[in-house]
């Protein structure tokens, strides 16, 4: 009997978006209008690539970035929740599927000593070049029309589950914890016994309720959370059963 917990990262584990938090490193803590307006829907990774070039051009170092990133706040109750999961790892496999990047997530989790809670992190690969610039790449290629070009979270989840089955691991229930529009695609993949935990007032909750109104509801159960304590309460019930 094992449960799989799937976490989004920005606005779910952290209370902010890690990609916009990094702007605190920029001169005057803001980006020039031309750069800000260069974002095109579905191409966030390319946009962040340009942001990292701008930061590099302005002499922002890896150490400065790390210092800023590790001040990002966790969502209310999240430190308690991750501590609880860490104490019950024999019951929970835990992964992150995020549109952030490997460098940011690694820094943030290690600084708070939560990296051991997660079995795997699926996110856009990032690294510092020899000239000290942060570079970011697409996580994978996919053909899903609903998702941003660089990442379909449903594909990630399905491939992870297939790999686990090959290892002889199947899950009693999948609990998907997220907030954003790009979390809808994997949530629609969940089965009747699974549960989507959508953050209150955020895009995922709104999109799920729109689907229910148009009489094409998601198959899984849905619980809305505002603090990670709500998630922890649910997990405690789950392991009592």
Secondary structure, DSSP 8 states (H G I E B T S, - for coil): --EEEEE--BTTTBSS-HHHHGGGGSGGG---HHHHTT--TT-HHHHHHHHHHHHHHTT--HHHHHHHHTT--B-TTHHHHHHHHHHTTTTEEEEEEEEEEHHHHHHHHHHTT-GGG-SEEEEE-EEE-TTS-EEE--S-----TTS-TT--HHHHHHHHHHHHHHTT---SEEEEEE-SGGGHHHHHH--TT-EEEEETTSHHHHHHHHHHHTT---SSEEEEESSHHHHHHHHHHHHH-
